[in-house]
Amino acid sequence: MTNETDPRFARSRDAILNAARELLLESGPTAVTHAQVADRSGVGRATVYRHWPQTGPLLLEAMATVPMPFFDKPTAPTREWLRRELTAIARQLELDDVRAVATTLANTALWDENMDASRARFASILADRLAIALDDAQARGEITLTLTSRNAAAMTIGPMYYRSTIERAPTDSALIEAAIAALGAWSTD
């Protein structure tokens, strides 16, 4: 029986990953150490090292398991749906743990190609989902886009990310409305 097919291997791996995810969400990326993950998971430190010899890949995998629900299920009218989604993202970015994960992913991606791949995957999911929703809204006549739908994620999420991480302030509804309006001419305008 190989490690991958051994049920004990799978159980310890799952326990370690769950502990890393919990620590990440509770205390940020600096809490994801071999010692703290071992304590939290109830698995020996040597076992944690056996699964993940370095903390970076463990942190990356823990970050990848955090769900990404945004822009997942668009509804019409699109403008109201977009307002709800952007408000939800803004509220998440106000949480220290979410802000820590977002900034860690962005910063680490500059030097680590695995983190950069995760960053690209995350960005692509957001951009693709939003582009599809806006293209559908344009086809229904709800909006005439003034930029490509692929640029919509940068135009709408970018200001909230800046407000949250650089200014360390909450995003208000006026900023969300301005971001939505900048996408194009809405049929109700």
C-alpha positions as CSV (number, residue, x, y, z in Angstrom):
1,M,0.0,0.0,0.0
2,T,1.4,3.4,-1.0
3,N,1.1,6.5,1.1
4,E,-1.5,7.9,-1.2
5,T,-3.8,4.8,-0.7
6,D,-3.2,4.4,3.0
7,P,-6.2,5.7,4.9
8,R,-4.0,6.9,7.7
9,F,-2.1,9.0,5.3
10,A,-5.3,10.6,3.9
11,R,-6.7,11.2,7.4
12,S,-3.5,12.9,8.7
13,R,-3.3,15.0,5.5
14,D,-6.9,16.1,5.8
15,A,-6.4,16.9,9.5
16,I,-3.3,18.9,8.8
17,L,-5.0,20.8,5.9
18,N,-8.1,21.6,8.0
19,A,-5.9,22.8,10.9
20,A,-3.9,25.0,8.5
21,R,-7.1,26.5,7.1
22,E,-8.5,27.2,10.5
23,L,-5.3,28.9,11.6
24,L,-5.2,30.9,8.4
25,L,-8.7,32.1,8.9
26,E,-8.4,32.8,12.6
27,S,-5.0,34.4,12.8
28,G,-3.6,35.0,9.3
29,P,-0.8,33.4,7.3
30,T,1.9,33.8,10.0
31,A,0.0,31.4,12.2
32,V,0.4,28.5,9.7
33,T,3.6,27.0,11.1
34,H,4.5,23.4,11.4
35,A,4.3,23.5,15.2
36,Q,1.0,25.3,15.4
37,V,-0.6,23.1,12.7
38,A,0.7,20.0,14.5
39,D,-0.8,21.2,17.8
40,R,-4.2,22.1,16.2
41,S,-4.5,18.9,14.1
42,G,-3.4,16.5,16.8
43,V,-0.8,15.1,14.3
44,G,2.9,14.9,15.2
45,R,5.2,17.6,13.8
46,A,7.2,15.0,11.9
47,T,4.0,14.0,10.1
48,V,3.3,17.6,9.2
49,Y,6.8,17.9,7.8
50,R,6.4,14.6,5.9
51,H,3.3,15.9,4.1
52,W,4.6,19.5,3.6
53,P,8.4,19.8,4.2
54,Q,8.0,23.6,3.8
55,T,5.3,26.0,5.1
56,G,4.8,27.8,1.8
57,P,3.1,24.9,0.0
58,L,1.0,24.1,3.0
59,L,-0.2,27.7,3.2
60,L,-0.8,27.7,-0.5
61,E,-3.0,24.6,-0.3
62,A,-4.8,25.9,2.7
63,M,-5.6,29.1,0.8
64,A,-6.8,27.2,-2.2
65,T,-9.4,25.4,0.0
66,V,-11.0,28.6,1.2
67,P,-14.3,28.8,-0.8
68,M,-14.7,31.4,-3.5
69,P,-18.5,32.1,-3.7
70,F,-18.4,35.5,-5.4
71,F,-20.1,36.2,-8.7
72,D,-21.1,32.5,-8.7
73,K,-24.8,32.7,-9.4
74,P,-25.8,35.8,-11.3
75,T,-29.4,36.9,-11.2
76,A,-31.4,39.6,-13.0
77,P,-31.6,42.4,-12.7
78,T,-27.9,42.4,-13.0
79,R,-27.3,45.8,-11.4
80,E,-28.9,44.7,-8.1
81,W,-27.1,41.4,-8.1
82,L,-23.8,43.2,-8.7
83,R,-24.5,45.6,-5.9
84,R,-25.1,42.6,-3.5
85,E,-22.0,40.8,-4.7
86,L,-19.7,43.8,-4.4
87,T,-21.2,44.6,-1.0
88,A,-20.4,41.0,0.2
89,I,-16.9,41.3,-1.1
90,A,-16.4,44.6,0.6
91,R,-17.7,43.2,3.9
92,Q,-15.3,40.3,3.6
93,L,-12.3,42.6,2.8
94,E,-13.1,44.4,6.1
95,L,-12.2,41.2,8.0
96,D,-8.6,41.1,9.1
97,D,-8.2,37.4,8.2
98,V,-9.6,37.8,4.6
99,R,-7.5,40.9,4.1
100,A,-4.4,39.0,5.3
101,V,-5.0,36.1,2.9
102,A,-5.7,38.4,0.0
103,T,-2.5,40.5,0.6
104,T,-0.4,37.4,1.3
105,L,-1.5,35.8,-1.9
106,A,-0.8,39.0,-3.9
107,N,2.6,39.6,-2.3
108,T,3.9,36.1,-2.3
109,A,2.8,35.6,-5.9
110,L,5.6,38.1,-6.9
111,W,8.3,35.6,-5.9
112,D,6.6,32.2,-5.8
113,E,5.4,30.7,-9.1
114,N,3.0,28.3,-7.3
115,M,1.4,31.2,-5.4
116,D,1.3,33.1,-8.7
117,A,-0.6,30.3,-10.3
118,S,-3.1,30.3,-7.4
119,R,-3.4,34.1,-7.7
120,A,-4.0,33.8,-11.5
121,R,-6.6,31.0,-10.9
122,F,-8.4,33.1,-8.3
123,A,-8.4,36.2,-10.5
124,S,-9.5,34.3,-13.5
125,I,-12.5,32.8,-11.7
126,L,-13.6,36.3,-10.6
127,A,-13.0,37.9,-14.0
128,D,-14.6,35.0,-15.9
129,R,-17.7,34.9,-13.7
130,L,-18.3,38.6,-13.8
131,A,-17.6,38.8,-17.6
132,I,-20.2,36.2,-18.3
133,A,-22.8,37.9,-16.1
134,L,-22.1,41.3,-17.8
135,D,-22.1,39.9,-21.3
136,D,-25.5,38.3,-20.5
137,A,-26.8,41.5,-19.1
138,Q,-25.6,43.4,-22.2
139,A,-27.3,40.8,-24.4
140,R,-30.5,41.4,-22.5
141,G,-30.2,45.1,-22.9
142,E,-29.6,45.9,-19.2
143,I,-26.3,47.6,-19.8
144,T,-24.1,49.0,-22.6
145,L,-20.6,48.3,-21.4
146,T,-18.0,51.1,-21.9
147,L,-15.1,48.7,-21.3
148,T,-14.6,45.0,-22.0
149,S,-16.3,42.7,-19.7
150,R,-12.9,41.1,-18.9
151,N,-11.8,44.5,-17.3
152,A,-14.9,44.7,-15.1
153,A,-13.4,42.8,-12.2
154,A,-10.5,45.2,-12.0
155,M,-12.8,48.2,-12.3
156,T,-15.2,47.0,-9.6
157,I,-13.0,45.0,-7.1
158,G,-9.9,47.1,-7.5
159,P,-11.2,50.1,-5.7
160,M,-12.5,48.0,-2.8
161,Y,-9.2,46.1,-2.5
162,Y,-7.4,49.5,-2.5
163,R,-9.7,50.9,0.1
164,S,-9.4,47.8,2.3
165,T,-5.7,47.1,2.1
166,I,-4.0,50.5,1.4
167,E,-6.4,52.8,3.2
168,R,-7.5,50.2,5.7
169,A,-11.0,51.6,5.7
170,P,-14.4,50.1,4.9
171,T,-15.9,50.5,1.5
172,D,-19.1,52.6,1.5
173,S,-22.1,52.2,-0.8
174,A,-21.1,55.4,-2.7
175,L,-17.8,53.7,-3.9
176,I,-19.7,50.5,-4.9
177,E,-22.3,52.6,-6.8
178,A,-19.5,54.5,-8.6
179,A,-17.8,51.3,-9.6
180,I,-21.0,49.9,-10.9
181,A,-21.8,53.1,-12.8
182,A,-18.3,53.1,-14.4
183,L,-19.0,49.8,-16.1
184,G,-21.4,51.4,-18.6
185,A,-24.8,52.9,-19.3
186,W,-27.4,50.9,-17.4
187,S,-30.9,50.7,-18.9
188,T,-32.4,52.3,-15.7
189,D,-29.9,55.3,-16.0
